[in-house]
Amino acid sequence: MQVTLHRTQLHYRDGLTLHTASSGSVAALDALYLRIGQDRLSGVGEVRINIAYLNGLAPYEVISEATAVLPTVDWTIGPERLINSFSDWSAPFSAPLRMLVDCALHDLCSKRAGVSVARWLGAEAASRATWPTNQTLFWSNDQTMLARAGSYVARGFKDLKLRVGIGSFDNDLQRIDLLRTHFGPGVKIAVDANGQWPMDMAQEYLNALAKRAVAYVEQPVAAGDWDAIERLAQSSQLPIMLDESVQSDADVGRICALGGAKLAAHLKLVKLGGIAATVAAARRLAVAGVPFMIGQMNEGGAATAAALHVACATRPGWAELYGADGLHDDPVSGLVYEHGAASSTHAPGLGVTLDTFLTQRIQTILEN
């Protein structure tokens, strides 16, 4: 058994720069990998660590936690025993670290069982994991926005999410109108404000977007004020997708308890702590009749594949799996984007492979 920790920086081709109202401009993805097993049979987990704008954790904090805590785990008891007791022994870990370990264990356990992670989670058998995904349009000038949207539509991606809340709202409306003019009603347009709208203007903004047949509005106002979010959802003509508001199991319970409010939940592995926790949250929402999205941050192939397999197992109303599309230096292979969907290979586990030679090994946790 070998357990090693790795790190690398990931970059998009064609000059794509991430830019949202909450993140600002992001030049690269800082990815941390955990590899568990042996050369012929190993599991891989991945988590992006430069997302302090989401969770308040700087990259060095996640790495420091990982290098201090992971050597204390008894890896010798085997992956099945580790995953069955995961919620107990990993409880003190941060959500990103839980995701890292949880995904690696799911990958290895399902490989040992000879099935995909999706199948191991209860999905119907399929030759490979595949699910439709949206694409996002980050903050940019209009020419760049239209060019990127055109390339996505030409590849079959007709579910677009526009990042707003950076410039003026009037400018956001103009950008939506440009997209409608160029691509017509056959393309779905949603918007993500990353919690930037002032509460006293949010209803007026929602009304304006309803006139433009926007599919949904993601996190229009800041997380935390649940009473305000409930009032807004009850009066909105559009579905309100909560993202930054969904950081824990308690948040999922709050959304379930709101009942008739027009709310949906955006579930991400890095917020909830991995595959098992996200699947549990999705099933809880489904029982409560709350629609949900399975998504991810912009992440590399292994983290995105984990979200893909969760989507196949939980069958969400929406999926956001675009994160690894267009990366030119990803050490993980096996994820494909085509015909409006993300797919992994038919191989057992996550269906992806990590080339550790393309990463920096920062710790050998176990080697025997």
Secondary structure, DSSP 8 states (H G I E B T S, - for coil): -EEEEEEEEE-BSTT--EEETTTEEE--EEEEEEEEEETTEEEEEEEE---HHHHS--HHHHHHHHHHHGGGS-GGG-HHHHHHTHHHHTTTS-HHHHHHHHHHHHHHHHHHHTSBHHHHTT----SS-EEE--EEE-S--HHHHHHHHHHHHHTT--EEEEE-SSS-HHHHHHHHHHHHHHHGGGSEEEEE-TT-S-HHHHHHHHHHHHTTT-S-EE--S-TT-HHHHHHHHHH-SS-EEESTT--SHHHHHHHHHTTTS-EEEEEEHHHHTSHHHHHHHHHHHHHHT--EEEE-SS--HHHHHHHHHHHHHH--SEE---TTTTBSS-SEE-EEEETTEEEE-SSSBTS-EE-GGGSEEEEEEEE-
